[in-house]
Amino acid sequence: MSKLQKAWFYNEYGSIDVLQFGEVPVPTPGPGQLLVKIRAAALNPVDFKRRDGLFRNKDSDFPAVPGCDAAGVVVEVGDGVSKFKNGDEVYSDIQDFGAGRPKQWGTLAQYTVVEEYLVAPKPTNLSFEEAASLPLALLTAQQAFDIAKFEKGKSVFIVGGAGGVGSLAIQLARHVYGASRIVSTASTGKLDFVKSLGADLVIDYTKQSYDQISEKFDFVFDTIGDSAKSHVVAKEEAKILDIASFQPTSRVEFFGVSPHAKNLEKLQPYIESEKLKPVIDPKSPYSFSDVIEAFKHQESGRARGKIVISPIE
């Protein structure tokens, strides 16, 4: 009989009402995998989109445990694992959606199994909560700049600067990719916050539309699925990327992140020197028993930075 663990899961697609709290098996690590005891997890929009049936035709079996992001401690290693041992503190986006069906056992659980290539050592200066907030959003933002072949001295327009991905994209543009000008969008109450992340100018989208912006940019990164409108601020040859709209215009490219630990490791010096800082929503952390409330906040679209769940026990 396999060991059981506490987890949030669902047995059918649907609204937040399908989420249940209960017991599921503790997964066993196979070759090249680690079993991680989760100390903190973070939510991402893909978690509720998947629960709504986004991957309906190629999803895992039920019950499905949601969650991509986690930070925790290695408690068991599978055959062939060479970089990690029991007791190591790690963090990861465990879901590589491009590699096949999503994992059945996500991170809103006491334990999860994850491939070694997705796991990085936790930055020494971060708490588990801070580390859990980073992987999916940071890897997404980093990949956007890499896809855009962004060069030092170029300008960038980031749609949704207060969100999980946007708040990290601004910091990457400023401290890693050497942008000459960073302009972003936010609602009235979040303008100062987004400016504090490193934006040169923050546009209040409740008061100004994209076509009222005369400036044009070398790269437009839309983190909220508004590219059907936001594309007008791009220069003629500019790359326009959208991570939240599946039917962009012909000018716009959609992408989903391909997570890899080597990219987290590449950014580790920037994290440990505090050039890249986690941005955690002021209502976080939510306790493990409060996951429903956390998802409600996530689905409202009003979060500032990332929503974190901790402690998981």
Secondary structure as GFF3:
##gff-version 3
##sequence-region A 1 313
A	DSSP	beta_strand	4	9	.	.	.	ID=ss1
A	DSSP	three_ten_helix	16	18	.	.	.	ID=ss2
A	DSSP	beta_strand	20	25	.	.	.	ID=ss3
A	DSSP	beta_strand	33	42	.	.	.	ID=ss4
A	DSSP	alpha_helix	45	51	.	.	.	ID=ss5
A	DSSP	three_ten_helix	56	58	.	.	.	ID=ss6
A	DSSP	beta_strand	69	77	.	.	.	ID=ss7
A	DSSP	beta_strand	89	93	.	.	.	ID=ss8
A	DSSP	three_ten_helix	97	99	.	.	.	ID=ss9
A	DSSP	beta_strand	111	115	.	.	.	ID=ss10
A	DSSP	three_ten_helix	116	118	.	.	.	ID=ss11
A	DSSP	beta_strand	119	121	.	.	.	ID=ss12
A	DSSP	alpha_helix	128	132	.	.	.	ID=ss13
A	DSSP	alpha_helix	135	147	.	.	.	ID=ss14
A	DSSP	beta_strand	155	159	.	.	.	ID=ss15
A	DSSP	alpha_helix	164	175	.	.	.	ID=ss16
A	DSSP	beta_strand	181	186	.	.	.	ID=ss17
A	DSSP	three_ten_helix	188	190	.	.	.	ID=ss18
A	DSSP	alpha_helix	191	196	.	.	.	ID=ss19
A	DSSP	beta_strand	201	204	.	.	.	ID=ss20
A	DSSP	three_ten_helix	210	212	.	.	.	ID=ss21
A	DSSP	beta_strand	217	222	.	.	.	ID=ss22
A	DSSP	alpha_helix	227	230	.	.	.	ID=ss23
A	DSSP	three_ten_helix	231	233	.	.	.	ID=ss24
A	DSSP	beta_strand	234	242	.	.	.	ID=ss25
A	DSSP	beta_strand	252	254	.	.	.	ID=ss26
A	DSSP	alpha_helix	261	272	.	.	.	ID=ss27
A	DSSP	three_ten_helix	288	290	.	.	.	ID=ss28
A	DSSP	alpha_helix	291	300	.	.	.	ID=ss29
A	DSSP	beta_strand	308	309	.	.	.	ID=ss30
###
